[in-house]
C-alpha cells in the first residue's frame, strides 16, 4: 500500500506523472522478509539513474529504512551485482 501511495509506474519524464511521488518508474515489486522484518523490494528510475530499493519498517513502525542499490545514468554507476545485493540483504539482523 505504501508503494501505491508514494510511487508510480510512470517515468519522471512523463508530463502526466504526479510531482508528489517519491519513486518513479516503479516495477518488479516483491514482498520479502529480512531478518524477520517484512519488506518490499522494487526497481525505480529517476533523473540521476535508477536502482533497486528495499524498504522496511523497523521497531515502532515510525522509521522507514531504504536499502538502495543505485545505478547511475545509462548504467554508468557502480551498483553492486544483484546476486551480491540479495546476499547482503540476507545477512541483515535486527535487535528487538
Residue pairs with C-beta under 8 A, 6 or more apart in sequence:
2 40
2 55
3 23
3 26
3 29
3 40
3 42
3 55
6 21
6 22
6 23
7 21
7 22
7 23
7 24
7 26
7 42
7 44
8 17
8 18
8 21
8 23
8 24
8 26
9 25
9 26
9 27
10 16
10 17
10 18
10 24
10 25
11 17
11 24
11 25
11 45
12 24
12 25
12 45
12 46
12 47
17 24
23 42
23 44
23 53
24 44
24 45
24 46
25 43
25 44
25 45
25 46
25 50
26 42
26 43
26 44
27 42
27 43
27 44
28 41
28 42
28 43
29 40
29 41
29 42
30 40
30 41
30 42
31 38
31 39
31 40
31 41
32 38
32 39
32 40
32 41
32 54
33 39
34 54
34 56
34 89
34 90
34 92
35 92
35 93
35 94
36 94
37 56
37 57
37 58
37 94
38 56
38 57
39 54
39 55
39 56
40 54
40 55
40 56
41 52
41 53
41 54
41 55
42 52
42 53
43 50
43 51
43 52
43 53
44 50
44 51
44 53
48 72
48 73
49 70
49 71
49 72
49 73
49 74
49 76
49 77
50 70
50 71
51 68
51 69
51 70
51 71
51 77
51 79
52 68
52 69
52 82
52 85
53 66
53 67
53 68
54 66
54 67
54 68
54 89
55 64
55 65
55 66
55 67
56 64
56 65
56 67
57 63
57 64
57 65
58 64
58 65
58 94
59 94
67 89
67 92
69 79
69 80
69 82
69 85
70 77
70 79
71 77
71 79
72 78
72 79
79 85
80 88
